[in-house]
């Protein structure tokens, strides 16, 4: 895990100094997204649409209400953003956005998750410039906020959001370091099936846990440069061998069948009552608001003051 941490630590500095965005010589805004495609905007976008929770999150964080947003299907618009999106048109699920609705709202920029828009990218670009982003790692988040800030004409505010986010790490890591009964190992799980899905170290929430001194038992990704896969299926027998001190569960619309497995009660986290359900934004946490909330959750759940 050390090598991955070093790569991430280096990336945190490099991404903030990236030359992939800025003003071109002719005073248009020129951006290079995670496809390697160059976008040119004649002026800062004022009507962004979001094919991602990130797009809505970052737009709101920068003071711009998006004109259309995707959702989580039956779960709707993310709860933490919903109060700020009253009256905003819905585009349906992020993996299958309604392009007719998108066209009707006449956006001047579409902020999207790259892997969900590859098949529709050409069509989307006939509607508005497409900023397609990876949004998997901490470095992806920093770069994406920087790019969105450039596109929305608020680069200084975007830079301040990144600086504030990074500035929280030292104090939280120090708090964890000096806890005498601290939680050391963690696992982030999802799925409603009989076999849970566990996330690798590079996924933003688990990377944050690693940065704060926890050991994510999911381990390093096999393809750190591509970011995919995000994790893997793990048997309860294998999870018991890793036996994390704490387990964090992403929400699911179904009952978690793996918690019915006879092995489940024998896990250390279950026996010590350190199994926590975390909000949906942990699954797509690259936005400034979401990632800050993830840090709040880690502080509340795993770094609360010890009893005297």
C-alpha positions, 0 to 999 in steps of 0.5 A: 500500500505504501507505493500507492500512497506515494503516488497519491501524495505526489498526485495531490501536488501535481494536480493543483499545478496542472497546465491542462486548463486555462485561458487560451491566447484568444481569450477563450477558455481551453480545457483538457478533460480526462478523455484527453479532449480539448474543450474551448468555451467562448465564455465562462459557462452559466448553464451547466448540466450534470450527468453525474452527481459531481456536476451538480455538487461542484456547480452548487459549491461554486455558486451556480445552479445547474439547469439539469441533473441526473439521479440515482434511479429509484433513489432520486436526486442525492438527498444532500443536494435535493434542497438546492435543486428545486425546479431543476429538470431531471435527466434520469439515471446517469448511465442512461440520461435523457438527451431530449430533455438535455437538449431542451434545457439548452446547457452551455456545458455538460459535466459528466462521468467519463465511463457513463457517457462514452457511448453517447459522447458524440450526441452530447457534444452536439448539444453542448461542450462535454467535460468528461471526468474520471472521478474515482481517486482523490487526484481525479477529484482535485483535477475535476474541481479545478477544471470545473472552476475554470469552465464556470469562470471561478478558478480562484474559488475552485482552488480555495475549495481544494486547498480547504479540503487538503487542509483538513487532512493533517489535523484528522490524521493527527487525531487518529495517530494519538488515539489509544484505542483507535480503529486500525483496519477498515473495509468499505462494502456494497451490494445486496447479494450474498457476496459483498463488493469491497473497494480498493485503496484508490477509490476516493473514500478508501483513499481518504481513510488511508490518508488519515492513517487507517488501513483499508483491507481491500488492498491495492488495485491491480490497474492503478493507472486505469482506475478500473476496477474499483474493487472486487467480490469477496467471500465472507470466508476471505473477509473473515481472514482480513477481519477489519476493525470497522466495516462501512456499508454503502446504501442498497435498495435490497436487504444485504444477503451477505449479512445473513451468512452464518460467518457474518456475526463472527467478524470483529467489526460485527462483534464490537458493533463497529458496522456503520451505514454511510450515505449515498454520496460515499459512492460518488464522492468527488464533489466538494460538498460530498468529499467534505461530508465524507471527512465529517462522517469519518470524524464522527464514526471513527474519530470521536473523542475517547471516553475519559 
